[in-house]
Amino acid sequence: METSKFDIADYLDSNEMIAEYLNSVLEDGDNSDIITALGHIAKAIGMTKIAEETGLSRPSLYKALSDGAKPQFSTIMKVLKAVGGQIRIKPLSA
C-alpha cells in the first residue's frame, strides 16, 4: 500500500474552508502558526496569483511565508487581503 504525505493545501478548496482554517489558527495558534497557515493558503490558491495580487515576487513570498520567517506586518496584511481575508476584532469573554 502506497501512502502520500498529508498537505493541508489540498483541502483548502473553497473560501469557506480557507476562512475556517485561518480562523482556527488565529484562535489557537501563535505567530509562526499563522504565517505557516498563510503559506498553506497561498499555496492552495496559487503562489503566482498571490504574488501578482500582493506585488511581491514569488521568491519573496515563499521566503516570507516559510517556517521560521518573520515577515513585516504589511506583508501579512497584503497576503491576507490577496487570499480574501480580513482581520476582525471581537472582545474576549471574561
N, CA, C and O atoms as a GROMACS GRO file, in nm:
protein
  376
    1MET      N    1   0.084  -0.118   0.000
    1MET     CA    2   0.000   0.000   0.000
    1MET      C    3   0.089   0.125   0.000
    1MET      O    4   0.182   0.137   0.080
    2GLU      N    5   0.058   0.216  -0.090
    2GLU     CA    6   0.135   0.338  -0.101
    2GLU      C    7   0.061   0.452  -0.033
    2GLU      O    8  -0.060   0.467  -0.048
    3THR      N    9   0.134   0.532   0.042
    3THR     CA   10   0.074   0.647   0.108
    3THR      C   11   0.140   0.774   0.057
    3THR      O   12   0.250   0.771   0.003
    4SER      N   13   0.070   0.884   0.074
    4SER     CA   14   0.126   1.013   0.033
    4SER      C   15   0.129   1.106   0.154
    4SER      O   16   0.054   1.088   0.250
    5LYS      N   17   0.215   1.203   0.148
    5LYS     CA   18   0.229   1.299   0.256
    5LYS      C   19   0.107   1.389   0.261
    5LYS      O   20   0.059   1.437   0.158
    6PHE      N   21   0.055   1.412   0.382
    6PHE     CA   22  -0.060   1.499   0.400
    6PHE      C   23  -0.021   1.642   0.370
    6PHE      O   24   0.082   1.690   0.418
    7ASP      N   25  -0.102   1.711   0.293
    7ASP     CA   26  -0.081   1.852   0.263
    7ASP      C   27  -0.214   1.924   0.278
    7ASP      O   28  -0.306   1.902   0.199
    8ILE      N   29  -0.224   2.009   0.379
    8ILE     CA   30  -0.349   2.080   0.407
    8ILE      C   31  -0.394   2.163   0.287
    8ILE      O   32  -0.514   2.183   0.268
    9ALA      N   33  -0.300   2.211   0.207
    9ALA     CA   34  -0.335   2.293   0.090
    9ALA      C   35  -0.427   2.217  -0.006
    9ALA      O   36  -0.505   2.278  -0.078
   10ASP      N   37  -0.419   2.085  -0.006
   10ASP     CA   38  -0.505   2.004  -0.093
   10ASP      C   39  -0.652   2.012  -0.052
   10ASP      O   40  -0.740   1.982  -0.132
   11TYR      N   41  -0.679   2.053   0.070
   11TYR     CA   42  -0.816   2.057   0.123
   11TYR      C   43  -0.873   2.198   0.131
   11TYR      O   44  -0.990   2.216   0.166
   12LEU      N   45  -0.792   2.297   0.102
   12LEU     CA   46  -0.837   2.436   0.108
   12LEU      C   47  -0.890   2.476  -0.030
   12LEU      O   48  -0.828   2.556  -0.101
   13ASP      N   49  -1.004   2.420  -0.064
   13ASP     CA   50  -1.057   2.435  -0.200
   13ASP      C   51  -1.179   2.526  -0.211
   13ASP      O   52  -1.243   2.530  -0.316
   14SER      N   53  -1.212   2.598  -0.105
   14SER     CA   54  -1.322   2.693  -0.111
   14SER      C   55  -1.294   2.808  -0.014
   14SER      O   56  -1.214   2.793   0.078
   15ASN      N   57  -1.358   2.920  -0.037
   15ASN     CA   58  -1.340   3.034   0.053
   15ASN      C   59  -1.382   3.000   0.196
   15ASN      O   60  -1.322   3.048   0.292
   16GLU      N   61  -1.485   2.918   0.208
   16GLU     CA   62  -1.532   2.879   0.340
   16GLU      C   63  -1.428   2.795   0.414
   16GLU      O   64  -1.404   2.817   0.533
   17MET      N   65  -1.367   2.700   0.345
   17MET     CA   66  -1.264   2.616   0.407
   17MET      C   67  -1.142   2.700   0.446
   17MET      O   68  -1.084   2.681   0.553
   18ILE      N   69  -1.104   2.792   0.359
   18ILE     CA   70  -0.990   2.879   0.387
   18ILE      C   71  -1.019   2.964   0.510
   18ILE      O   72  -0.934   2.976   0.598
   19ALA      N   73  -1.138   3.022   0.517
   19ALA     CA   74  -1.175   3.106   0.631
   19ALA      C   75  -1.178   3.025   0.760
   19ALA      O   76  -1.130   3.070   0.863
   20GLU      N   77  -1.235   2.907   0.754
   20GLU     CA   78  -1.244   2.822   0.874
   20GLU      C   79  -1.105   2.783   0.923
   20GLU      O   80  -1.078   2.787   1.043
   21TYR      N   81  -1.019   2.745   0.831
   21TYR     CA   82  -0.882   2.708   0.866
   21TYR      C   83  -0.808   2.826   0.928
   21TYR      O   84  -0.746   2.811   1.034
   22LEU      N   85  -0.814   2.940   0.865
   22LEU     CA   86  -0.742   3.056   0.916
   22LEU      C   87  -0.798   3.102   1.050
   22LEU      O   88  -0.722   3.139   1.139
   23ASN      N   89  -0.929   3.101   1.066
   23ASN     CA   90  -0.989   3.139   1.195
   23ASN      C   91  -0.946   3.044   1.305
   23ASN      O   92  -0.919   3.087   1.418
   24SER      N   93  -0.939   2.916   1.274
   24SER     CA   94  -0.895   2.818   1.373
   24SER      C   95  -0.751   2.844   1.416
   24SER      O   96  -0.720   2.840   1.535
   25VAL      N   97  -0.665   2.872   1.320
   25VAL     CA   98  -0.525   2.901   1.352
   25VAL      C   99  -0.513   3.032   1.429
   25VAL      O  100  -0.433   3.042   1.522
   26LEU      N  101  -0.591   3.132   1.391
   26LEU     CA  102  -0.586   3.260   1.462
   26LEU      C  103  -0.630   3.245   1.608
   26LEU      O  104  -0.577   3.313   1.696
   27GLU      N  105  -0.726   3.158   1.634
   27GLU     CA  106  -0.774   3.137   1.771
   27GLU      C  107  -0.675   3.058   1.855
   27GLU      O  108  -0.655   3.089   1.972
   28ASP      N  109  -0.614   2.957   1.796
   28ASP     CA  110  -0.535   2.862   1.875
   28ASP      C  111  -0.384   2.869   1.852
   28ASP      O  112  -0.308   2.815   1.932
   29GLY      N  113  -0.341   2.934   1.745
   29GLY     CA  114  -0.201   2.930   1.708
   29GLY      C  115  -0.121   3.049   1.757
   29GLY      O  116  -0.174   3.143   1.815
   30ASP      N  117   0.009   3.040   1.731
   30ASP     CA  118   0.097   3.152   1.763
   30ASP      C  119   0.139   3.220   1.632
   30ASP      O  120   0.089   3.185   1.525
   31ASN      N  121   0.230   3.316   1.641
   31ASN     CA  122   0.272   3.391   1.522
   31ASN      C  123   0.321   3.298   1.411
   31ASN      O  124   0.282   3.314   1.295
   32SER      N  125   0.404   3.203   1.446
   32SER     CA  126   0.460   3.112   1.348
   32SER      C  127   0.351   3.028   1.281
   32SER      O  128   0.356   3.005   1.160
   33ASP      N  129   0.254   2.984   1.358
   33ASP     CA  130   0.144   2.904   1.303
   33ASP      C  131   0.063   2.985   1.202
   33ASP      O  132   0.020   2.933   1.099
   34ILE      N  133   0.042   3.113   1.232
   34ILE     CA  134  -0.036   3.199   1.143
   34ILE      C  135   0.038   3.221   1.011
   34ILE      O  136  -0.022   3.216   0.904
   35ILE      N  137   0.167   3.244   1.019
   35ILE     CA  138   0.248   3.263   0.898
   35ILE      C  139   0.248   3.136   0.814
   35ILE      O  140   0.234   3.141   0.692
   36THR      N  141   0.263   3.021   0.880
   36THR     CA  142   0.261   2.892   0.810
   36THR      C  143   0.125   2.870   0.744
   36THR      O  144   0.119   2.823   0.630
   37ALA      N  145   0.017   2.902   0.815
   37ALA     CA  146  -0.117   2.885   0.760
   37ALA      C  147  -0.137   2.973   0.637
   37ALA      O  148  -0.196   2.929   0.538
   38LEU      N  149  -0.089   3.096   0.642
   38LEU     CA  150  -0.099   3.183   0.524
   38LEU      C  151  -0.021   3.124   0.407
   38LEU      O  152  -0.063   3.136   0.292
   39GLY      N  153   0.091   3.060   0.436
   39GLY     CA  154   0.166   2.991   0.331
   39GLY      C  155   0.088   2.877   0.270
   39GLY      O  156   0.089   2.859   0.148
   40HIS      N  157   0.020   2.799   0.355
   40HIS     CA  158  -0.063   2.689   0.304
   40HIS      C  159  -0.175   2.742   0.215
   40HIS      O  160  -0.204   2.686   0.110
   41ILE      N  161  -0.237   2.851   0.260
   41ILE     CA  162  -0.348   2.909   0.184
   41ILE      C  163  -0.298   2.964   0.051
   41ILE      O  164  -0.360   2.944  -0.053
   42ALA      N  165  -0.184   3.034   0.055
   42ALA     CA  166  -0.127   3.089  -0.069
   42ALA      C  167  -0.093   2.977  -0.166
   42ALA      O  168  -0.114   2.990  -0.287
   43LYS      N  169  -0.042   2.866  -0.115
   43LYS     CA  170  -0.010   2.751  -0.200
   43LYS      C  171  -0.138   2.694  -0.262
   43LYS      O  172  -0.140   2.658  -0.379
   44ALA      N  173  -0.244   2.686  -0.181
   44ALA     CA  174  -0.370   2.630  -0.231
   44ALA      C  175  -0.429   2.718  -0.342
   44ALA      O  176  -0.483   2.667  -0.440
   45ILE      N  177  -0.420   2.849  -0.326
   45ILE     CA  178  -0.474   2.941  -0.426
   45ILE      C  179  -0.382   2.951  -0.546
   45ILE      O  180  -0.426   2.960  -0.661
   46GLY      N  181  -0.253   2.949  -0.518
   46GLY     CA  182  -0.151   2.962  -0.623
   46GLY      C  183  -0.056   3.075  -0.590
   46GLY      O  184  -0.096   3.191  -0.582
   47MET      N  185   0.070   3.041  -0.571
   47MET     CA  186   0.169   3.142  -0.534
   47MET      C  187   0.182   3.251  -0.639
   47MET      O  188   0.201   3.368  -0.606
   48THR      N  189   0.172   3.214  -0.765
   48THR     CA  190   0.183   3.314  -0.872
   48THR      C  191   0.071   3.416  -0.861
   48THR      O  192   0.095   3.536  -0.873
   49LYS      N  193  -0.049   3.369  -0.839
   49LYS     CA  194  -0.164   3.459  -0.827
   49LYS      C  195  -0.148   3.550  -0.706
   49LYS      O  196  -0.172   3.670  -0.715
   50ILE      N  197  -0.107   3.494  -0.592
   50ILE     CA  198  -0.089   3.574  -0.471
   50ILE      C  199   0.024   3.674  -0.491
   50ILE      O  200   0.014   3.788  -0.446
   51ALA      N  201   0.132   3.632  -0.556
   51ALA     CA  202   0.244   3.723  -0.583
   51ALA      C  203   0.197   3.841  -0.668
   51ALA      O  204   0.233   3.956  -0.641
   52GLU      N  205   0.119   3.814  -0.770
   52GLU     CA  206   0.067   3.921  -0.856
   52GLU      C  207  -0.021   4.018  -0.777
   52GLU      O  208  -0.010   4.139  -0.793
   53GLU      N  209  -0.108   3.965  -0.693
   53GLU     CA  210  -0.201   4.049  -0.618
   53GLU      C  211  -0.135   4.129  -0.507
   53GLU      O  212  -0.182   4.237  -0.472
   54THR      N  213  -0.025   4.077  -0.452
   54THR     CA  214   0.043   4.148  -0.344
   54THR      C  215   0.153   4.241  -0.395
   54THR      O  216   0.196   4.330  -0.323
   55GLY      N  217   0.197   4.219  -0.518
   55GLY     CA  218   0.308   4.297  -0.570
   55GLY      C  219   0.443   4.245  -0.524
   55GLY      O  220   0.546   4.310  -0.545
   56LEU      N  221   0.445   4.129  -0.460
   56LEU     CA  222   0.569   4.066  -0.415
   56LEU      C  223   0.614   3.964  -0.519
   56LEU      O  224   0.532   3.909  -0.592
   57SER      N  225   0.743   3.940  -0.525
   57SER     CA  226   0.791   3.835  -0.615
   57SER      C  227   0.760   3.700  -0.552
   57SER      O  228   0.745   3.689  -0.430
   58ARG      N  229   0.752   3.597  -0.635
   58ARG     CA  230   0.727   3.462  -0.582
   58ARG      C  231   0.834   3.421  -0.483
   58ARG      O  232   0.800   3.370  -0.376
   59PRO      N  233   0.965   3.441  -0.513
   59PRO     CA  234   1.067   3.403  -0.415
   59PRO      C  235   1.051   3.478  -0.281
   59PRO      O  236   1.069   3.419  -0.174
   60SER      N  237   1.018   3.606  -0.288
   60SER     CA  238   0.996   3.683  -0.165
   60SER      C  239   0.877   3.630  -0.087
   60SER      O  240   0.880   3.623   0.036
   61LEU      N  241   0.774   3.592  -0.159
   61LEU     CA  242   0.654   3.538  -0.096
   61LEU      C  243   0.684   3.405  -0.028
   61LEU      O  244   0.644   3.383   0.086
   62TYR      N  245   0.754   3.315  -0.098
   62TYR     CA  246   0.792   3.188  -0.038
   62TYR      C  247   0.877   3.210   0.088
   62TYR      O  248   0.856   3.145   0.190
   63LYS      N  249   0.971   3.302   0.080
   63LYS     CA  250   1.059   3.331   0.194
   63LYS      C  251   0.979   3.388   0.311
   63LYS      O  252   0.999   3.348   0.426
   64ALA      N  253   0.888   3.481   0.282
   64ALA     CA  254   0.810   3.546   0.388
   64ALA      C  255   0.716   3.449   0.458
   64ALA      O  256   0.683   3.468   0.575
   65LEU      N  257   0.671   3.345   0.387
   65LEU     CA  258   0.573   3.252   0.443
   65LEU      C  259   0.632   3.116   0.479
   65LEU      O  260   0.559   3.020   0.498
   66SER      N  261   0.764   3.109   0.489
   66SER     CA  262   0.828   2.983   0.523
   66SER      C  263   0.840   2.967   0.675
   66SER      O  264   0.826   3.064   0.750
   67ASP      N  265   0.867   2.845   0.719
   67ASP     CA  266   0.885   2.818   0.862
   67ASP      C  267   0.998   2.904   0.918
   67ASP      O  268   1.106   2.911   0.860
   68GLY      N  269   0.971   2.968   1.029
   68GLY     CA  270   1.070   3.049   1.096
   68GLY      C  271   1.082   3.191   1.043
   68GLY      O  272   1.160   3.270   1.096
   69ALA      N  273   1.006   3.225   0.940
   69ALA     CA  274   1.012   3.360   0.884
   69ALA      C  275   0.946   3.459   0.979
   69ALA      O  276   0.858   3.424   1.057
   70LYS      N  277   0.990   3.582   0.970
   70LYS     CA  278   0.932   3.690   1.048
   70LYS      C  279   0.898   3.806   0.954
   70LYS      O  280   0.966   3.909   0.953
   71PRO      N  281   0.793   3.787   0.873
   71PRO     CA  282   0.758   3.891   0.775
   71PRO      C  283   0.706   4.017   0.843
   71PRO      O  284   0.657   4.013   0.956
   72GLN      N  285   0.716   4.127   0.771
   72GLN     CA  286   0.660   4.252   0.821
   72GLN      C  287   0.508   4.241   0.824
   72GLN      O  288   0.449   4.164   0.748
   73PHE      N  289   0.448   4.318   0.914
   73PHE     CA  290   0.303   4.315   0.926
   73PHE      C  291   0.237   4.356   0.794
   73PHE      O  292   0.132   4.302   0.758
   74SER      N  293   0.297   4.449   0.723
   74SER     CA  294   0.240   4.493   0.595
   74SER      C  295   0.236   4.377   0.495
   74SER      O  296   0.142   4.368   0.415
   75THR      N  297   0.335   4.289   0.499
   75THR     CA  298   0.335   4.172   0.411
   75THR      C  299   0.222   4.078   0.447
   75THR      O  300   0.152   4.027   0.359
   76ILE      N  301   0.204   4.056   0.576
   76ILE     CA  302   0.095   3.969   0.622
   76ILE      C  303  -0.039   4.026   0.577
   76ILE      O  304  -0.126   3.952   0.530
   77MET      N  305  -0.057   4.156   0.591
   77MET     CA  306  -0.183   4.218   0.552
   77MET      C  307  -0.206   4.208   0.400
   77MET      O  308  -0.318   4.184   0.357
   78LYS      N  309  -0.102   4.224   0.321
   78LYS     CA  310  -0.114   4.210   0.175
   78LYS      C  311  -0.157   4.068   0.139
   78LYS      O  312  -0.246   4.048   0.056
   79VAL      N  313  -0.092   3.970   0.201
   79VAL     CA  314  -0.126   3.830   0.172
   79VAL      C  315  -0.268   3.800   0.218
   79VAL      O  316  -0.345   3.736   0.147
   80LEU      N  317  -0.303   3.846   0.336
   80LEU     CA  318  -0.437   3.823   0.388
   80LEU      C  319  -0.543   3.881   0.294
   80LEU      O  320  -0.644   3.816   0.267
   81LYS      N  321  -0.519   4.001   0.245
   81LYS     CA  322  -0.614   4.062   0.151
   81LYS      C  323  -0.619   3.983   0.021
   81LYS      O  324  -0.727   3.962  -0.035
   82ALA      N  325  -0.503   3.938  -0.027
   82ALA     CA  326  -0.497   3.862  -0.152
   82ALA      C  327  -0.569   3.729  -0.144
   82ALA      O  328  -0.621   3.680  -0.245
   83VAL      N  329  -0.573   3.668  -0.025
   83VAL     CA  330  -0.642   3.539  -0.011
   83VAL      C  331  -0.789   3.559   0.025
   83VAL      O  332  -0.861   3.462   0.048
   84GLY      N  333  -0.833   3.684   0.030
   84GLY     CA  334  -0.974   3.713   0.054
   84GLY      C  335  -1.011   3.719   0.201
   84GLY      O  336  -1.127   3.700   0.236
   85GLY      N  337  -0.914   3.746   0.287
   85GLY     CA  338  -0.941   3.752   0.430
   85GLY      C  339  -0.933   3.892   0.485
   85GLY      O  340  -0.890   3.986   0.418
   86GLN      N  341  -0.975   3.903   0.606
   86GLN     CA  342  -0.965   4.028   0.679
   86GLN      C  343  -0.956   3.996   0.827
   86GLN      O  344  -0.997   3.889   0.871
   87ILE      N  345  -0.902   4.088   0.902
   87ILE     CA  346  -0.893   4.070   1.046
   87ILE      C  347  -1.009   4.144   1.110
   87ILE      O  348  -1.036   4.260   1.077
   88ARG      N  349  -1.077   4.079   1.202
   88ARG     CA  350  -1.185   4.141   1.279
   88ARG      C  351  -1.153   4.122   1.425
   88ARG      O  352  -1.098   4.019   1.464
   89ILE      N  353  -1.186   4.218   1.504
   89ILE     CA  354  -1.162   4.213   1.647
   89ILE      C  355  -1.294   4.191   1.719
   89ILE      O  356  -1.393   4.259   1.692
   90LYS      N  357  -1.294   4.095   1.810
   90LYS     CA  358  -1.412   4.076   1.894
   90LYS      C  359  -1.361   4.068   2.038
   90LYS      O  360  -1.254   4.014   2.064
   91PRO      N  361  -1.437   4.123   2.130
   91PRO     CA  362  -1.392   4.123   2.269
   91PRO      C  363  -1.381   3.981   2.325
   91PRO      O  364  -1.460   3.893   2.293
   92LEU      N  365  -1.280   3.962   2.408
   92LEU     CA  366  -1.264   3.833   2.475
   92LEU      C  367  -1.368   3.819   2.585
   92LEU      O  368  -1.407   3.917   2.650
   93SER      N  369  -1.412   3.698   2.603
   93SER     CA  370  -1.506   3.671   2.713
   93SER      C  371  -1.430   3.675   2.845
   93SER      O  372  -1.314   3.637   2.853
   94ALA      N  373  -1.498   3.722   2.948
   94ALA     CA  374  -1.434   3.730   3.081
   94ALA      C  375  -1.419   3.595   3.144
   94ALA      O  376  -1.368   3.584   3.255
   0.00000   0.00000   0.00000
